[in-house]
Amino acid sequence: MARGKSRYQCSQCGGLQPKWAGQCPQCLAWNTLVEVPADTVTAGVRHAGLAASGRVQPLAEIHGRGEPRLPSGMDEFDRVLGGGLVDGGVLLLGGDPGIGKSTLLLQALCRLAAQDTVCLYVSGEESGEQVALRARRLQLDPGNLQLLPEINLEKIIEVIAAVAPRVVVIDSIQTLYSAELASAPGSVSQVRECAAQLTRVAKQGGPTVIFVGHVTKEGTLAGPRVLEHMVDTVLYFEGETGSSFRLIRAVKNRYGAVNELGVFAMTERGLKAVSNPSALFLSQHAQPVPGSCIAVTQEGTRPLLVEIQALVDSASMPTPRRLCVGLDTNRLAMLLAVLHRHGGVMCGDQDVFLNAVGGVRIGEPAADLAVLLAIVSSLKNRPLDAKLVVFGEIGLAGEVRPAPRGQVRLREAARLGFTRALIPRANAPRQGWDGIVVTVVDRVEQALAAAWQ
């Protein structure tokens, strides 16, 4: 079928142009011309006809469809989602090429199909034979899973209406095209149009739709930024090169907590959930080594114990190097200034290298105290107690500020066999903690003195 002729409409004034230009000749606005199908162009809002007409009704009378959540059968995936898939929800999963996005979704759909859930896998990058070959290699039972190798949006919507699935996977959104637009698949206008049409299908009593999205060289999702605003949930699939472990993180979730973390291990039979992820981020040393400190971080609702490693060495160049892997370099510069001013430890002529073991990325400030202790341990060549855990935020005045959910962090440390904890005073438990000795501090200098007692 020949593609329809498209035109370009200004998002500011609504003016129409036969071809794209950098500036709208009517209102003189820059970069506002957007490609639209010729038969859907209106003088007002372009997408006015996409959504069905609504009616006013009391919120208390609106009820969901069936069960509020549909568990996928993969515990770590359900944790990141907030408990499972939501009917009518739209999810965007991004990640580097070959990280395991298609494998994860194929496993989830096969488990849902085994529970008599009607699922549709739309493959725009692989043929049906290639998808079947992967399923056999992973020893999956596809059951009644429906497969559609197609990239035409209109045909996909027709199949969804005929099959009536509960879950639809689009692999990937960048491969689809609409016949109403003349641009190639993967262009900004095609990605936005296809995502808007499929989102409309999901919101009008349709299935849960999962988009697989490509990422750029910088690691961000490719395509228009509005794509992340259209969907209900945005997930990132991460993994270090050469490592078998995969991390899935929620950065947006309208139906659950953000910054949740799911951990998988890539095996010959696909992705396997890791029930105790803290063991991945703790190195095994035969004896205590300098520059190592165990921090208790929080990822969503899950506490994680992560080993912070520091290496402090004499600088060979006039400007000392500051390098972080998994931590914020700007925050490291601030912590070194606090350490010098309030702790009396100077690193101005030293190279400082930081690493969070296991490839995890730590974004919360509760790891500040562990970073400082790891740096001082490496600088003075004095190892910390191997059974010591640390958490606490460092302020510019040298105070040690409390971290949220301190009791949950201590409980996780005690469960993994740690016997000492160095924490802010505000996080001190009201009663004694079985199996772990808690030391509370108020300031950086107190923490430095108490760490090697």
C-alpha atoms as one frame of an Amber mdcrd trajectory, in Angstrom:
protein
   0.000   0.000   0.000   1.402   3.384  -1.000   2.030   5.774   1.853  -0.117
   8.859   2.083   1.269  12.253   1.346   2.144  14.132   4.528   2.348  17.811
   5.329   3.950  19.856   8.069   2.030  21.777  10.715   3.349  24.398  13.136
   2.794  23.415  16.767   2.629  27.105  17.715   0.222  28.698  15.218  -1.201
  25.643  13.399  -0.022  26.836   9.983   0.457  24.229   7.231   3.477  23.893
   4.957   4.103  21.509   2.047   7.651  20.748   3.221   9.739  21.048   6.346
  11.646  24.208   7.177  13.610  25.300  10.211  11.413  28.366  10.767   7.645
  28.686  10.409   7.039  31.406   7.782   3.777  32.458   9.470   4.681  32.932
  13.137   8.496  32.901  12.666   8.952  30.258  15.391  11.936  27.942  15.086
  11.823  24.105  15.023   8.030  23.919  15.412   7.050  22.228  12.103   5.909
  18.642  12.710   5.093  16.063  10.061   1.406  15.046  10.071  -0.767  12.915
   7.806  -2.541  15.021   5.193  -5.975  13.609   5.973  -5.754  14.272   9.701
  -4.490  17.856   9.599  -6.700  20.268  11.481  -6.455  23.959  12.032  -6.390
  23.396  15.783  -4.998  20.512  17.779  -3.492  17.825  15.609  -4.433  14.777
  17.715  -7.941  15.945  18.589  -9.507  12.867  17.018  -7.237  10.227  18.498
  -9.028   9.816  21.828 -12.612   8.711  22.323 -15.104  11.179  23.736 -15.357
  10.975  27.505 -18.200  11.606  29.893 -18.383  13.042  33.369 -18.908  10.424
  36.092 -18.154  10.134  39.813 -14.695   8.771  40.535 -16.094   6.347  43.131
 -18.161   4.624  40.418 -15.165   3.893  38.191 -13.810   0.378  38.665 -10.831
  -1.383  37.151 -11.008  -4.272  34.752 -10.532  -7.611  36.504  -7.485  -8.045
  38.743  -5.534  -4.858  39.481  -2.211  -6.550  38.678  -1.110  -9.321  36.346
   2.035 -11.038  37.706   4.484 -11.894  34.953   5.880 -14.912  36.770   9.328
 -13.280  37.116   9.666 -11.927  40.653  12.397  -9.375  39.946  10.491  -8.007
  36.954   7.292  -7.736  39.003   9.188  -5.957  41.800  10.328  -3.222  39.428
   6.819  -2.896  37.987   5.314  -2.475  41.446   3.679  -5.895  41.668   2.898
  -6.790  38.074   1.463  -5.491  34.820  -1.511  -3.111  34.875  -4.355  -3.537
  32.380  -4.281  -0.753  29.833  -0.831   0.369  30.933   1.934   1.318  28.510
   5.518   0.369  29.366   8.789   1.365  27.692  11.843  -0.882  28.147  15.215
   0.467  26.978  18.734  -0.871  27.071  21.946  -1.412  25.132  21.921  -3.774
  22.135  22.266  -7.405  23.178  21.618  -6.689  26.862  18.662  -9.127  26.971
  15.518  -7.039  26.445  13.923  -9.441  23.961  14.952 -12.447  26.046  13.361
 -11.000  29.178  10.057 -10.202  27.470   9.928 -13.529  25.626  10.394 -15.377
  28.915   7.693 -13.273  30.584   5.202 -13.818  27.740   5.824 -17.573  27.709
   5.100 -17.756  31.429   1.943 -15.681  30.997   0.825 -17.851  28.080   1.322
 -20.944  30.243  -1.303 -19.425  32.601  -3.830 -19.204  29.714  -3.245 -15.455
  29.274  -3.617 -14.365  25.657  -0.369 -12.619  24.649   0.865 -11.186  21.365
   4.544 -10.738  20.480   5.030  -8.297  17.581   8.533  -8.729  16.158   9.771
  -5.984  13.882  13.462  -6.918  14.016  13.395 -10.717  13.735  11.474 -13.198
  11.651   9.159 -15.769  13.171  11.746 -18.506  12.657  14.394 -16.527  14.542
  12.082 -15.923  17.506  11.141 -19.615  17.582  14.823 -20.552  17.467  15.507
 -18.389  20.541  12.566 -19.929  22.400  13.883 -23.443  21.700  17.421 -22.446
  22.716  16.109 -21.119  26.030  13.939 -24.260  26.405  10.785 -22.189  26.791
   7.268 -23.528  26.421   5.488 -20.950  24.221   2.058 -22.467  24.848  -0.567
 -20.296  23.133   1.747 -17.309  22.638   0.810 -15.513  19.412   3.614 -14.169
  17.194   3.262 -11.469  14.527   6.312 -10.462  12.414   5.075  -7.079  11.179
   6.121  -3.418  11.113   3.019  -1.792   9.592   1.093   0.011  12.334  -2.347
  -0.296  10.747  -2.009  -4.071  10.309  -0.802  -4.464  13.889  -3.833  -2.586
  15.237  -6.131  -4.798  13.144  -4.527  -7.948  14.579  -4.824  -6.618  18.137
  -8.534  -6.010  17.585  -9.000  -9.528  16.162  -6.911 -11.491  18.684  -7.871
  -9.380  21.753  -4.692 -10.120  23.743  -4.174  -9.015  27.316  -0.461  -8.249
  26.829   1.219  -6.972  23.647   4.982  -6.593  23.170   6.258  -4.317  20.385
   9.878  -5.214  19.596  10.798  -2.537  18.807   8.920   0.757  18.523  11.647
   2.190  16.240  10.893  -0.412  13.533   7.205   0.463  13.101   5.825   2.822
  10.497   2.429   4.287   9.706   1.275   4.387   6.082  -0.122   7.870   6.721
   3.402   9.317   7.057   5.967   9.457   4.281   9.048   9.365   6.539  11.109
   6.241   7.135  10.680   3.922  10.157  12.607   5.148  13.170  12.177   8.845
  12.397  10.891  11.170  15.104   7.489  11.598  13.481   7.009   7.848  12.924
   8.002   6.906  16.469   5.702   9.553  17.948   2.754   8.649  15.698   3.038
   4.877  16.231   3.435   5.255  19.993   0.429   7.611  20.179  -1.805   5.252
  18.197  -0.867   2.166  20.249  -1.239   4.133  23.486  -4.742   5.105  22.420
  -5.552   1.426  21.798  -4.308   0.503  25.290  -6.212   3.297  27.051  -9.526
   2.517  25.328 -10.014  -0.805  27.079  -7.206  -2.529  25.233  -4.231  -4.639
  26.357  -1.117  -3.825  28.304   1.396  -2.610  25.712   5.153  -2.985  26.200
   7.479  -1.052  23.890  11.097  -2.075  23.400  13.147   1.055  22.762  16.623
   1.597  21.364  19.173   3.741  23.193  21.676   6.283  21.945  25.451   6.277
  22.461  24.919   8.329  25.618  22.667   5.584  27.052  19.396   7.527  26.779
  16.302   6.331  24.971  16.341   7.097  21.268  13.523   9.010  19.633  11.522
  12.004  20.808  11.582  12.879  24.478   7.784  12.990  24.448   7.835   9.197
  24.127   8.800   8.887  27.803   5.941  11.224  28.768   3.373   9.200  26.796
   3.995   5.917  28.573   3.141   4.989  32.163   6.374   3.202  33.042   9.958
   3.600  31.828  12.450   0.829  32.574  16.173   0.690  31.832  17.996  -2.607
  31.375  21.662  -2.259  32.373  24.706  -4.485  32.501  28.466  -4.248  32.457
  30.395  -5.595  29.463  31.744  -9.025  30.264  29.459  -9.503  33.269  26.623
 -12.013  33.378  24.536  -9.891  35.731  21.783  -7.578  34.512  20.053  -4.781
  36.391  16.599  -3.488  35.516  15.674  -0.117  36.974  12.422   1.883  36.974
  12.948   5.601  36.366   9.242   6.378  35.926   6.263   4.417  37.210   2.737
   5.744  37.592   1.674   2.540  39.334   4.589   1.924  41.686   7.774   3.211
  43.264  10.537   4.663  41.104  14.209   3.686  41.404  13.260   0.077  42.121
  15.970  -2.371  41.145  15.652  -5.897  39.805  18.692  -8.160  39.443  19.068
 -11.012  36.952  21.815 -13.378  35.933  22.178 -14.236  32.238  22.561 -17.993
  31.796  22.381 -20.437  28.893  18.659 -20.797  29.554  17.908 -17.096  29.740
  17.588 -14.683  32.612  17.397 -16.006  36.167  16.265 -13.871  39.092  18.857
 -13.204  41.805  17.184 -13.468  45.207  20.129 -12.078  47.214  21.621  -9.240
  45.135  23.748  -7.892  47.992  26.091 -10.852  47.526  26.877  -9.576  44.006
  28.155  -6.240  45.223  30.400  -7.529  48.017  33.920  -8.648  47.133  35.370
 -11.641  48.899  38.734 -10.826  50.479  40.830 -13.379  52.308  41.720 -10.652
  54.808  40.742  -6.991  55.331  42.282  -4.697  52.719  42.769  -0.904  52.847
  40.397   1.269  50.843  37.329  -0.942  51.223  34.143   0.006  53.080  30.685
  -1.581  53.033  27.817   0.871  52.475  24.111   0.132  52.947  22.228   1.813
  50.119  18.546   1.896  49.273  17.181   1.124  45.810  13.461   1.770  45.918
  12.163  -0.417  48.742  15.151  -2.780  48.707  18.262  -2.281  50.884  21.531
  -3.261  49.233  24.964  -3.755  50.707  27.593  -2.451  48.291  31.358  -2.429
  48.705  32.890   0.990  48.068  36.525   0.736  46.977  38.931   3.684  46.999
  42.489   4.021  45.785  44.456   7.103  46.845  47.899   7.534  45.346  50.397
  10.345  44.806  49.555  12.433  41.767  52.009  12.207  38.880  50.647  15.339
  37.189  50.062  18.906  38.445  46.302  18.378  38.495  45.281  15.324  40.559
  42.789  12.974  38.958  39.308  12.296  40.343  37.651   9.238  38.798  34.411
   7.561  39.894  32.720   4.408  38.635  29.139   4.120  39.847  29.332   7.325
  41.926  29.038  11.058  41.251  32.357  12.766  40.507  31.049  16.199  41.545
  29.965  14.840  44.913  33.409  13.312  45.395  34.989  16.764  45.020  32.629
  18.137  47.669  33.361  15.262  50.075  37.128  15.754  49.700  36.713  19.431
  50.633  34.666  18.489  53.724  37.249  15.858  54.648  40.028  18.444  54.498
  38.160  21.205  56.318  36.480  19.220  59.100  38.423  15.938  59.180  41.932
  17.328  58.863  42.798  14.917  56.041  44.234  16.503  52.895  44.078  14.826
  49.469  44.900  17.863  47.320  48.084  16.267  45.949  46.646  12.770  45.599
  44.859  10.941  42.797  41.536   9.545  44.065  39.786   6.651  42.329  36.400
   5.320  43.493  34.520   2.208  42.434  31.190   0.667  43.424  31.683  -3.103
  43.162  29.401  -5.017  40.811  28.613  -2.211  38.394  25.799  -0.761  40.501
  25.177   2.988  40.309  24.698   4.755  43.625  22.783   7.995  43.451  21.689
   8.570  47.024  23.799  10.668  49.446  23.596   8.023  52.186  26.810   6.523
  50.785  28.830   9.666  51.643  30.178   8.381  54.947  31.311   5.098  53.402
  33.113   7.015  50.629  35.021   9.129  53.158  36.059   6.148  55.246  37.221
   4.220  52.167  39.347   7.201  51.088  40.952   7.628  54.526  41.531   3.874
  54.758  43.395   3.859  51.457  45.343   7.038  52.226  46.548   5.796  55.631
  46.806   2.150  54.522  44.624   1.054  57.433  41.929  -1.534  56.636  38.494
  -1.278  58.225  36.759  -4.071  60.088  35.428  -6.598  57.561  32.157  -6.864
  59.552  31.534  -3.101  59.611  28.719  -1.442  57.640  28.313   2.314  57.230
  25.673   4.735  55.991  25.031   8.444  56.426  24.929  11.693  54.461  27.689
  14.274  54.893  26.802  17.970  55.094  29.053  20.870  54.175  29.343  21.827
  57.841  30.845  18.428  58.618  27.706  16.951  60.183  26.563  13.376  59.559
  22.929  13.543  58.501  20.419  10.672  58.812  19.421   8.395  55.961  15.836
   7.275  55.294  14.691   3.789  56.364  17.615   3.306  58.740  16.012   0.373
  60.561  15.535  -1.523  57.297  19.202  -1.001  56.445  20.344  -2.313  59.817
  18.077  -5.326  59.520  19.568  -6.227  56.129  23.120  -5.860  57.486  22.358
  -8.090  60.457  20.770 -10.680  58.155  23.970 -10.909  56.112  26.145 -11.460
  59.182  27.647  -8.025  59.858  28.344  -7.294  63.509  29.183  -3.551  63.590
  27.418  -0.492  62.206  28.546   3.144  62.088  25.469   5.312  61.533  24.121
   8.828  62.198  22.719   9.483  65.652  19.256  10.213  64.257  19.104   6.643
  62.871  19.977   5.011  66.198  17.460   2.297  67.172  15.453   2.944  70.326
  16.314  -0.474  71.657  19.359  -2.666  71.261  19.808  -4.568  68.020  20.438
  -8.306  68.292  23.649  -9.445  66.654  24.998  -6.041  65.693  26.799  -3.333
  67.686  25.655   0.142  66.661  27.951   3.173  66.979  26.343   6.570  66.432
  28.173   9.727  65.352  27.259  13.367  64.800  30.242  14.697  62.848  32.920
  13.624  60.398  35.751  13.806  62.931  33.801  11.532  65.291  33.284   9.018
  62.483  36.998   8.957  61.659  37.852   8.284  65.290  35.194   5.607  65.793
  35.819   3.662  62.567  39.101   2.125  63.801  38.182   1.558  67.446
